[in-house]
Amino acid sequence: MNAPLPNNLNSADTLVLYGESFASRLLLGTSRYPSPQVLENAVQVSNPGMITVSLRRQGTSTAEAHSGFWDLLKKMAVPVLPNTAGCHSPQEVITTAQMAREVFETDWIKLELIGDDYTLQPDVLRLVQTAETLIKDGFKVLPYCTEDLILCQRLVDVGCQAVMPWAAPIGTGQGPLNPYAMKLLRDRLKVPLLVDAGLGLPSHACTVMEWGFDGVLLNTAVALADDPVVMAKAFAMAVDAGRVAYLSGAMKPQESAQASTPLVGTPFWHQS
Amino acid sequence: MRVIVNQVAYELPSKSMVSDALALIKAKPPYAVAVNLHFVPKTKHADFVLNENDQIEVIAPVTGG
């Protein structure tokens, strides 16, 4: 049966960030794919709402290896979300964001301010002020942060209209490590919440969407799969499934068993 | 005058502009520039005067997560 979904479960249910609608609740990173062709195919099958991009010094091996990336971006024609990956100070973040705005011609910025190189944990003590500075400079800031409720609230207080807590450290694929805090965050904050980093399986993405998160941003789980293209599709389907499940209203877990088949009229009842 | 472009030392005439440094390294668009950790928009490349030991970053788009 392929019955159409009610309107609130399909076309009308779009991800809206800073007043702008996106085609999908999946945001996809563009790094670490086996080849540009695989990246392009993964983007094509998963139809992400945005794809993340970055900046590196021209003339370095990294930049030279990506010399065709600009053309590929134009060909894919998906909204881009530049990041400030690798920045360790507010000034590095602000300058990188301003350079990204000029190169990519977008006000969107994924704010990454790294506080620890081993865990890639964000520098939460300087994140809020940096976000505020960027917002005052006209950026639409999507901050990569931890799942700490007060941190996320402070980011909202300074003008972030969406927040992106991690599920686990970047690239670990461990899935949500602190479900209690993440569900509490969803319950307390009314702005869009996107899980950024740490997802390894489509079931992880589906789970956080079932909790009411508004989207996911992932990269490594797709790029390092044996078949990134098929995995990209699996994540897209999982995100949709989790979202629809959330909107459907899940049943409350019960402590004791409750028969789903009616008991009245059960044959041989009390005869043995 | 010694300047550093993407961590490599170069010699430029005094009072050179950002655009002179870009020409020196044959920078290929698209790129963006920062001098001493401050963004220099492209509208100012031709009249932003460099100083001795300035650190110039010329960045290009790459993949990102």
Interface residues (C-beta under 8 A of the other chain):
Chain A: G29 T30 S31 R32 Y33 L39 T52 V53 S54 L55 R56 R57 Q58 G59 T60 T62 A63 A65 H66 F69 W70 L73 P82 N83 A85 Q91 E92 I94 T95 T96 Q98 M99 A100 E102 V103 F104 I170 G171 N219 T220
Chain B: N6 Q7 V8 I25 A27 K28 P30 Y31 A32 V33 A34 L37 H38 F39 P41 K42 E57 V58 I59 A60 P61 V62 T63 G64 G65
